[in-house]
Amino acid sequence: MSVKIASIYPTLLGTYGDGGNVAALTHLATLHGIAVEVTEVSPGHTVPHDADIYVLGGGEDTAQSAAAAALHASGALAEGVKNGASVLAICAGYQILGHTFLDAEGKPSAGLALLDVTTDRLDTRAVGELLAQPSEFAPAGLTEVFTGYENHGGHTHLGPDAKPLATVTHGVGNGDGTEGAISGRVIGTYLHGPCLVRNPRIAERLLGWAVGRDLDHIVEAEVEALRQERLDFVTKK
């Protein structure tokens, strides 16, 4: 078994440790006996059209607009999704996958329309720990509470062709009580942390999609301790 992972513009979209998502995927793939080929795509370089998993992180407004323009020009990410690839997109990356988001001047910018969402501005910026319970639309096997860190000003509105990934129990998420969005194998979320370090079952789902079978969950004591510490930080305040 082997999996191709494309890390998209990590120098533009890599705030709050989001680069750790690719490291988490690689680590868990190794534990499951899956070979991994990682392509780190820098600005100006070619985005592969044949990756199994694409990973996008967060970034500032200017970096977000630059990344969106480059992905529009490339077309490779959309082609990869059409061919069955999965996507994990965090924060700014999540917004890029929608129809529109706001640029640094507050003007609508075109996204990739890979998720039926649009993003405008929250009244107050969302900063802090984010907990969310997986929704009925979350991928099979994802039942444990999601934990992460959010820092964004985006109010993301879901259209009929996107379903909420989770329901917020602490924090802001999309801004309407839901967190993230999912459509097919495309996942968008505001969970930094990094997301896949705090929520390894999501990583195993992405890998399972890539290899065509469900993966048994591997429990790692250090990861469970991190999750519990973050959950306790919120729930025992």
N, C-alpha and C positions, 0 to 999 in steps of 0.2 A: 504494500500500500504506500502511496506517496501523495503529497498534497502540495500544490503551488500557492503560495501566499504573496500577494502584492501589497506592500506598504506604500500608500499613496501620499506623496509630498510630505514626509514626516518633518521636514524643516519648516514647512508652512503650517501644517496641521499636526501639532504634537505637544500641545500645552498640558500641564497638570499630569505628566507621566503617561500620556496616551501611547507613547512608543512601547510601553510595557505590554500592551495588548498583543503585539506580534511576538514578544518574548514569551508571554504566557501560552500562546498557541503552539509555539515551537517546543516549549517544555512539556506541555501535555501530550503533544503528538509523539514525542520521544517515549514518554511513559506508556503510551498505547501501542508502541511499535510501528509508528507511522513515520516514514521518511518525509522531510520537509525541504522544499526549495523556496527561499525567501528572496523576492526581488524588491529592493528599496528604490522607489522611483523619485528622483530628485526633479525639481522644476526644470523644464526644458527637455527632459528625457522621455522616452517612449513608455507609455502605460501599456502593459501587456493585455492582450485581449483574451488570453487563454488561462488566466489564473482561476483557481478554485475558490479562493477567499480573498476579498479586497477589504482592506482596513484603512479607515480614515479617522483622524483625530480632530481635536478642537484647535482653534486659532483666533487671532484678532481679526477685526473686520476687513482690514486691507488684505491680509493673507488669505482670508476666506474668499474674497472676490477674485483674487488672482488664481486661486486653486479652481474655483468654479469656471472661470474663463478657459483655463487650460484643459479642464476635463470636457468642456463643451467642444473645444477644438479637436480634441483627440477622438472622442466617441468610443474609446475602447472600454470604458467602464460599463456603459450602456450595452455594448455588444457582449461583454462578459456575462452580465445579468441575463440577457436574452438567451445565452447559451447554458444557463443553469448555475452560474456562480452565485455564491452568497456574499453578502456585504455586511460589515459592522461599521457603522458611522457614528462618531461621538460628537455632540455639541455642534460646532460649526460644520463639521462633516455631515451631521444629521440634517441641518438646515439646507445644505447644498443639494442634498438628494431630493428636496421638495420642489414645488413649482416656483416659488419665489421666496427670497429672504431680503432683509434690508442691509444696504451697504453702509459704509462709515458715515455717509451724509444722510442716512435715513431714507434713501431712495430704493424702491424695489429692484432687485437683481434677479435674473432668471437662474433657476436651479436646473437640475438634470431631469426632474419629473420622474424619478425612479420610485418615489413615495408620493402618495396623494396628500401632501401637506403643504401649508403655507406658513410663513413665520413673519410676525411683526414684533412689536416691542411690549414687554411687560411694563406695568406702571413703576415697579420697583425691582431692581436687579436681584436675581436669585443667587444667593451665596451660602454654602454650608452643606452639611450632610444631607443626603437624599436616600430615603428608604421607600421601596415600592413593592407591592405584592403582585406577582405575575397575574396577568389577566387570563381570561378563558381563551384568548387568542394567542397567548405565548406558545412557543414551540413545545412539543411534547417533552415531558420530563423536567420542565422548568417550573417548579412549585415552591422553591425556597425564596424567601424575601430577597429582593435585589438591594444591594448596598453600594453607595458611591458618594462622590462629592460633586456638587454642581456649582458653576460660576458662569452665569449667562444672563443676558437681558432679553432673550427671545421668548415670545409667546407663540407657541406652535399649534396650529389649528388642523385637525385631521379631517380629510374628506372621506367620502363613503368607501373608497377603495383602499384606505389604510385603516388598520385596527390598532388600538392602544396596546403597547407591550405590557403595561402594568398600571396599577392604581396606586397613587401616592399615599403613603401613610405618614411620612414626615418630609417636609421640603416643598418644592414647587413643581418640578418636572415641566410638563408642557404648559402649565398655567391654568388648567381647567380641572385639576384633580387626577388627570391621567399622566403617564410617563412614557415617553418614547412612542414609536410606531413600528408596525411590522406589515409587510406585504410580501407573501411568498417567502423567499430566503433573504430578503433585504430588511435589516434591522437598524433603526435609528434610535438613539438614546442620549440623554444628558448626563449619563453616569460616567464621570471621570473616576480615577481612583488607584490604579487603572481598572477599568471595568472588568476585564477578564481575570485579573488577579483576585479581585474581590468576589467574582461570580464565575468560578471555573466551569459550572455546568453550561453556561452560555458558550464557552470555548469548546466544550466537548460536543455540543450540538452543532456548532459550525464545522468542526472536524468530521462529525458523523455524516453531515450532509455531503461533505467533500468525498468521503470514501464509500458512501452508499449504504451505511449500516449504523445502527445505534451503538454507541459506546457505553460500556459500563462505567459508572462514575468512580473515579479514583480519589479516595480521601487522603488528603495530606494534612498532617497535624498543624503545620505552620500556617496554612491557608485557613483552616478552621479557626485557629486562634486569632488571626487577623479579622476574620468576619465577626467573630464574637466580640472582639474588642471594639470594633466600629459600631456594632449593634448596641452594645452596652453603653457606649458613649452617648448615644441618642436616647435610648429608652430609660436609662437610669439617671438622667439629669434631674 
